[in-house]
Amino acid sequence: MTLRVLTGITTTGTPHLGNYVGAIRPAIAASRRAEVESFYFLADYHALIKCDDPARIQRSRLEIAASWLAAGLDPDKVTFYRQSDIPEIPELTWLLTCVTAKGLMNRAHAYKAAVDANLAAGEDADAGVSMGLYSYPILMAADILMFNAHQVPVGRDQVQHIEMARDIGARFNHLFGAGRDYFVLPEVVIEEQVATLPGLDGRKMSKSYDNTIPLFEGGAKRLRDSILRIVTDSKAPGEPKDAENSHLFAIYRAFADAEESAAFRRELEGGLAWGEAKQRLFERLDAELAPMRERYEQLIARPAEIEDILQAGARKARAIATPFLTELRAAVGLRPMREPGAPAPAKARKKGAKSARFVSFREKDGHFHFRLLDADGEELLLSVPFEDPQAAGEWIRVLQKSGGAASFAWGPGDLEIRKTEHVGGHAYELWYGRERLAEGGPFADAAAREAAIERLVGAMESLWQQAAEG
């Protein structure tokens, strides 16, 4: 069985060396395992809980995405997306909110810490506490449960949130499962083996302590200048240094192999000057980071390339999320008014008569598409390109089963036709939520487009009727 592993990255700052050693490097290594299906997302909705600076949020999303890609994350082998590009996640959050006990949220560590701090300061218990902070664990549960992740690697401070996700998922299964478990209950994976780097002052490297060493920002000069600021003891050149309790040695050891680390330890214990030791540390780190930094700078200069990668990842993620949310909506009672098997208003099809159909194909550039053809074989829709055939297939299944559950209309809705005009003539596009799926045309005039749209609506209704009839 394929193991599905999910990791979120909050977009509130610039990645530093501790992020690389503690999260980025081990996650990328794990993503290369053949038996693992990896999901990595930029948790930009979560970031809004902690940060109200739009420019910082926007910049952080760019820098973090570029950092992961530069460090070796292969978007073709994983699903890499922005949380805010998956509209099914906030909808699932609401479904889960409606089954989550308030008492469970009252016990969340972050909320309790905020209340304790307020009371200690003589403030109202809920002063400054937003509903975002209070409900944070439910959004995190939706992130995990939407993709039925088997494992979620986290530090010990996040264990409670995974336990809450299990509780919330189990509650939904109990209330609405009717013999089926919609959600896999995730397993927490505590990353004890992952190194925690000390910062410039010896405390854990953290933006909160302002003691970080930037991963790529500022280039080699910023890296070297930061290393020179690492706090050391006052022992002079020639005096033996305590390598084991040295912050500098701890950072070196996180990047070097056992042989290199042993040699560096001997030099420190033999009296190596701190200035020379810092230069050695810089050279060792820069040897690993310089090639990544070059790629990072290329990506930062071409944000459109990152956007394309994230949009492709969102399509892969939504190919899973969209049909699954349709099932969850039906489970809670948000079903079409026309139940499966009920008579349809459209004229009944004669047995053996031709009907509309989807076909899929692969272009020479390697991308996959689908077409919707009417009963006479005329093309009504041509899809956007997909990275893999599974994504195209999932969207075909969504469209075949969307009837009644979606509002197929001119205005906003789950499933929507939008009329467009461009140099080639009149055309239309098919959208599902915020996802542009396919287009039709161009046509010589508006009347021809209207006729084509009418055929499209008829074709879709015939497909929905077929699905309803089983």
C-alpha positions in Angstrom: 0.0 0.0 0.0 1.2 3.5 -0.8 1.9 5.6 2.3 0.5 9.1 2.0 2.5 11.7 4.0 1.5 15.4 4.3 3.5 18.4 5.5 2.5 22.1 5.8 4.8 25.1 5.7 3.5 28.3 7.3 4.3 31.3 5.2 5.2 34.0 7.6 9.0 34.5 7.2 12.2 33.8 5.3 13.6 30.3 5.6 16.7 30.0 7.8 19.3 27.3 8.4 17.3 25.7 11.1 14.3 25.3 8.8 16.5 23.6 6.2 18.1 21.1 8.6 14.9 20.5 10.7 12.3 20.3 7.9 13.2 21.0 4.3 16.2 18.5 3.9 14.6 15.5 5.7 11.2 16.1 4.0 12.8 16.2 0.5 14.8 13.0 1.3 11.6 11.3 2.4 9.7 12.4 -0.7 12.1 10.3 -2.8 11.0 7.0 -1.3 9.1 4.9 -3.9 6.5 3.7 -1.4 5.5 7.3 -0.3 3.0 9.7 -1.8 4.0 13.1 -0.6 1.9 16.2 -0.2 3.6 19.5 0.6 1.7 22.8 0.9 2.2 26.4 1.7 0.0 27.0 4.7 -0.9 30.6 3.7 -4.4 30.5 5.4 -2.6 29.6 8.6 -0.2 32.5 8.1 -3.1 35.0 8.3 -3.6 33.9 12.0 -0.1 35.1 12.9 0.5 38.0 10.4 -1.6 40.9 9.2 1.1 42.3 6.8 0.0 41.5 3.3 3.4 42.3 1.8 5.1 39.9 4.2 2.7 37.1 3.5 3.1 37.5 -0.3 6.9 37.7 -0.1 7.1 34.7 2.3 5.0 32.5 -0.1 7.5 33.3 -2.9 10.6 32.8 -0.8 9.5 29.5 0.9 8.3 28.0 -2.4 11.6 29.0 -4.1 13.6 27.5 -1.1 11.9 24.1 -1.3 12.3 23.9 -5.0 15.9 25.1 -4.9 16.7 22.5 -2.2 15.6 19.7 -4.5 11.8 19.2 -4.2 10.6 17.6 -7.4 7.1 18.9 -8.2 6.6 16.0 -10.7 7.1 13.4 -7.9 5.1 15.1 -5.2 1.9 17.2 -4.9 3.2 20.8 -4.1 0.5 23.4 -3.7 -0.8 26.5 -1.9 -3.5 25.9 0.7 -5.4 29.0 -0.6 -5.6 27.5 -4.1 -7.8 24.6 -2.8 -11.3 26.0 -2.1 -12.4 22.6 -0.9 -10.3 23.1 2.2 -12.2 26.0 3.8 -15.5 24.3 2.9 -14.3 21.1 4.6 -13.2 23.2 7.5 -16.8 24.4 8.0 -18.2 20.8 7.8 -15.7 19.8 10.4 -16.4 22.9 12.6 -20.0 21.8 12.8 -19.1 18.5 14.4 -16.3 19.8 16.7 -17.0 20.3 20.3 -16.2 23.8 21.7 -14.7 22.1 24.7 -12.1 20.4 22.5 -11.0 23.8 21.2 -10.9 25.2 24.7 -8.1 22.6 25.4 -5.9 23.6 22.5 -2.4 24.6 23.8 -2.1 27.8 21.8 -5.5 29.1 23.0 -4.8 28.1 26.6 -1.3 29.8 26.4 -3.0 33.0 25.1 -5.6 32.9 27.9 -2.9 32.3 30.6 -0.8 35.2 29.3 -3.8 37.5 29.4 -4.8 36.6 32.9 -1.2 37.0 34.1 -1.2 40.5 32.6 -4.6 41.4 34.3 -6.4 41.4 30.9 -9.6 39.8 29.9 -9.1 36.1 29.2 -9.9 36.4 25.5 -8.2 39.7 24.8 -6.6 39.7 21.4 -7.7 36.1 20.6 -9.2 35.8 17.1 -11.4 33.1 15.9 -8.6 32.2 13.6 -6.4 31.4 16.5 -9.2 29.6 18.4 -10.3 27.5 15.4 -6.8 26.9 14.1 -6.8 23.1 14.9 -9.9 22.6 12.8 -8.3 24.2 9.7 -5.3 22.0 10.3 -7.6 18.9 10.6 -9.1 19.8 7.2 -5.7 20.1 5.6 -4.9 16.6 6.8 -8.3 14.9 6.4 -9.0 16.3 2.9 -6.2 14.1 1.5 -6.6 11.3 4.0 -2.9 11.4 5.0 -1.7 8.3 6.8 1.2 10.1 8.4 1.9 13.7 9.4 5.6 14.4 10.5 5.6 17.1 13.2 7.6 18.3 16.2 6.3 17.6 19.7 4.6 21.0 20.0 2.2 19.9 17.2 1.2 16.5 18.5 -2.0 17.7 20.1 -3.2 19.1 16.7 -2.8 15.7 15.1 -4.7 14.1 18.0 -7.5 16.6 17.5 -7.6 15.8 13.8 -8.1 12.2 14.7 -10.9 13.1 17.1 -12.6 15.3 14.6 -12.3 12.8 11.8 -13.6 10.0 14.0 -16.6 12.1 15.0 -17.5 12.8 11.4 -17.2 9.1 10.5 -19.4 8.2 13.5 -22.1 10.7 12.6 -22.2 10.4 8.9 -20.3 7.2 7.9 -23.3 4.8 7.9 -20.8 1.9 7.8 -18.2 3.8 5.9 -15.1 5.7 7.3 -14.8 8.7 5.1 -11.6 9.8 6.8 -8.4 7.9 7.5 -7.3 8.8 11.1 -3.8 10.2 10.7 -0.8 8.9 12.5 1.6 11.4 14.1 5.2 11.0 13.3 7.5 12.7 15.8 10.8 13.6 14.2 13.1 12.9 17.1 16.0 12.2 14.8 15.8 15.6 13.0 18.4 18.0 14.2 17.5 21.2 16.1 20.1 23.8 15.3 21.2 26.3 17.9 21.0 30.0 16.8 23.6 32.7 17.1 23.1 32.9 20.9 22.8 29.2 21.6 19.1 29.1 22.0 17.0 27.2 19.4 17.3 28.9 16.0 14.1 30.8 15.7 12.7 34.0 14.2 11.1 34.6 17.6 14.5 35.0 19.1 16.0 36.9 16.2 19.0 34.6 16.2 18.7 32.9 12.8 21.2 32.4 10.0 19.4 32.9 6.6 19.3 30.0 4.3 19.7 31.9 1.0 18.7 35.5 1.6 21.6 37.9 1.2 23.9 35.4 -0.5 27.2 34.1 0.7 28.1 37.4 2.3 25.1 37.4 4.6 25.8 33.7 5.4 29.4 34.5 6.4 28.5 37.7 8.3 25.9 35.7 10.3 28.4 32.9 11.1 30.9 35.5 12.4 28.2 36.6 15.0 27.9 33.2 16.6 28.5 33.5 20.3 31.6 31.6 21.5 33.6 31.5 24.8 36.6 33.7 25.5 39.3 31.0 25.0 42.2 32.3 23.0 43.9 30.7 19.9 45.9 27.7 21.1 43.7 26.9 24.1 41.6 23.7 23.8 37.9 24.4 23.0 34.9 22.4 24.4 33.6 21.2 21.0 30.6 19.2 22.5 29.1 22.3 24.1 29.9 24.7 21.2 27.0 26.1 19.2 29.4 26.4 16.3 30.3 22.7 16.3 26.7 21.7 16.6 25.9 23.6 13.3 29.0 22.1 11.6 28.0 18.6 12.6 24.5 19.0 11.0 26.2 19.5 7.6 29.3 17.3 7.8 29.7 13.5 7.7 31.1 11.6 10.7 34.7 11.7 9.5 34.6 15.5 8.8 33.0 16.1 12.2 35.5 14.0 14.1 38.4 15.9 12.3 36.9 19.3 13.2 36.4 18.2 16.8 40.0 17.3 17.1 41.1 20.7 15.7 38.9 22.5 18.2 40.1 20.5 21.1 43.7 21.1 19.8 43.3 24.9 20.1 41.9 26.0 16.7 41.1 29.7 16.9 37.4 30.6 16.9 37.9 33.0 14.0 39.4 30.2 11.9 36.7 27.8 13.1 34.0 30.1 11.9 35.7 30.4 8.5 35.8 26.6 8.3 32.1 26.5 9.1 31.3 29.0 6.4 33.2 27.1 3.8 31.5 23.8 4.8 28.0 25.3 4.7 28.6 27.3 1.5 29.8 24.1 -0.3 26.4 22.6 0.2 24.3 25.7 -0.2 25.9 27.6 -3.0 24.4 25.4 -5.9 21.0 25.7 -4.2 21.4 29.4 -3.8 22.0 29.9 -7.5 18.8 28.0 -8.3 16.9 30.0 -5.6 18.0 33.3 -7.1 16.9 32.1 -10.6 13.5 31.2 -9.2 13.0 34.4 -7.2 13.7 36.4 -10.4 11.0 34.4 -12.3 8.0 34.2 -10.0 5.8 33.2 -12.9 7.7 29.9 -13.1 6.9 29.2 -9.4 3.3 30.2 -10.0 3.0 27.7 -12.8 4.4 24.9 -10.6 2.0 25.8 -7.8 -1.0 25.9 -10.1 0.0 22.5 -11.6 0.2 21.2 -8.0 -3.2 22.7 -7.2 -4.7 20.8 -10.1 -3.3 17.5 -8.9 -4.6 18.3 -5.4 -8.0 19.3 -6.5 -8.4 16.2 -8.7 -8.5 14.4 -5.3 -10.2 17.1 -3.2 -13.1 18.0 -5.5 -14.7 14.5 -6.0 -14.1 13.7 -2.3 -15.8 16.9 -1.1 -18.8 16.0 -3.4 -19.1 12.8 -1.4 -18.8 14.5 1.9 -21.5 17.1 1.0 -23.8 14.2 0.1 -23.0 12.5 3.4 -24.1 15.5 5.5 -27.3 15.9 3.4 -26.2 18.5 0.8 -27.4 16.4 -2.0 -29.0 17.2 -5.4 -32.8 17.6 -5.4 -33.0 15.0 -8.1 -31.9 11.8 -6.4 -30.2 9.0 -8.4 -32.8 7.0 -10.3 -35.4 9.7 -10.3 -37.0 10.6 -13.6 -35.1 13.4 -15.4 -36.8 16.3 -17.2 -34.8 15.7 -20.3 -36.2 13.4 -23.0 -35.4 9.8 -22.3 -32.7 8.2 -24.5 -33.5 5.4 -26.8 -31.6 2.2 -26.2 -28.5 2.1 -28.3 -28.7 5.8 -29.2 -25.5 7.7 -29.5 -24.7 10.0 -26.5 -22.2 12.6 -25.5 -18.9 11.3 -24.2 -15.5 12.3 -22.8 -12.3 11.2 -24.5 -8.8 11.8 -23.2 -5.5 12.0 -25.0 -1.8 13.0 -24.7 -0.2 15.8 -26.5 3.3 15.7 -28.0 4.5 17.9 -25.2 3.6 15.2 -22.7 0.5 17.0 -21.2 -2.8 15.2 -21.0 -6.2 16.6 -22.0 -9.8 15.6 -22.3 -12.5 16.5 -24.8 -16.3 16.4 -24.5 -17.9 15.3 -27.8 -21.6 15.5 -28.5 -23.6 12.6 -29.9 -22.5 13.5 -33.4 -18.8 13.6 -32.5 -18.5 17.5 -32.5 -16.1 18.9 -29.9 -17.9 20.9 -27.2 -15.0 21.2 -24.7 -11.2 21.0 -24.8 -9.6 20.8 -21.3 -6.6 22.7 -20.0 -3.4 20.7 -19.9 -2.8 18.3 -17.0 0.5 16.9 -15.8 -0.7 13.3 -15.5 -3.6 11.2 -16.8 -5.0 10.6 -13.3 -5.7 14.3 -12.9 -7.6 14.4 -16.3 -9.5 11.3 -15.4 -10.5 12.6 -12.0 -12.0 15.8 -13.5 -13.9 13.7 -16.1 -15.5 11.8 -13.2 -16.3 15.0 -11.4 -18.0 16.5 -14.4 -19.9 13.3 -15.1 -21.4 13.3 -11.6 -21.9 17.0 -11.0 -25.4 17.3 -12.1 -27.8 18.8 -9.6 -25.1 19.2 -7.0 -23.7 22.1 -9.0 -25.2 25.3 -10.3 -24.7 25.1 -14.1 -25.5 28.7 -14.9 -24.2 32.0 -16.1 -23.6 33.3 -12.6 -21.2 32.2 -9.9 -21.6 28.6 -8.8 -19.7 25.4 -8.5 -20.0 24.7 -12.2 -20.1 27.7 -14.4 -20.0 28.7 -18.1 -18.3 32.0 -18.8 -18.6 33.7 -22.2 -15.3 35.2 -23.5 -14.2 37.3 -26.4 -10.7 37.2 -27.9 -8.9 37.7 -31.2 -10.0 34.4 -32.6 -13.7 35.2 -32.0 -16.4 34.3 -29.5 -15.8 31.5 -27.1 -16.8 30.1 -23.7 -15.0 28.5 -20.7 -16.1 25.9 -18.2 -15.1 26.7 -14.6 -15.5 24.6 -11.4 -15.3 27.0 -8.5 -12.1 28.9 -9.1 -10.7 26.3 -11.4 -10.7 26.9 -15.2 -11.2 23.4 -16.7 -11.9 23.7 -20.4 -13.0 25.9 -23.2 -15.1 25.8 -26.4 -14.7 27.7 -29.6 -13.9 30.1 -31.1 -17.0 30.8 -33.0 -17.6 33.3 -35.8 -20.4 35.2 -34.0 -22.3 35.3 -30.7 -25.3 33.3 -32.2 -23.0 30.4 -33.0 -21.6 30.5 -29.5 -25.1 30.5 -28.0 -26.0 27.4 -30.1 -22.9 25.6 -29.0 -23.5 26.4 -25.3 -27.0 25.0 -25.7 -25.6 21.8 -27.1 -23.0 21.8 -24.2 -25.8 22.1 -21.6 -27.8 19.4 -23.3 -24.8 17.1 -23.4 -24.0 17.6 -19.8 -27.5 17.0 -18.7 -27.6 13.7 -20.7 -24.4 12.6 -18.9 -25.9 13.4 -15.5 -29.0 11.5 -16.4 -26.9 8.5 -17.4 -25.1 8.7 -14.0 -28.4 9.0 -12.1 -29.8 5.9 -13.9 -26.7 4.0 -12.9 
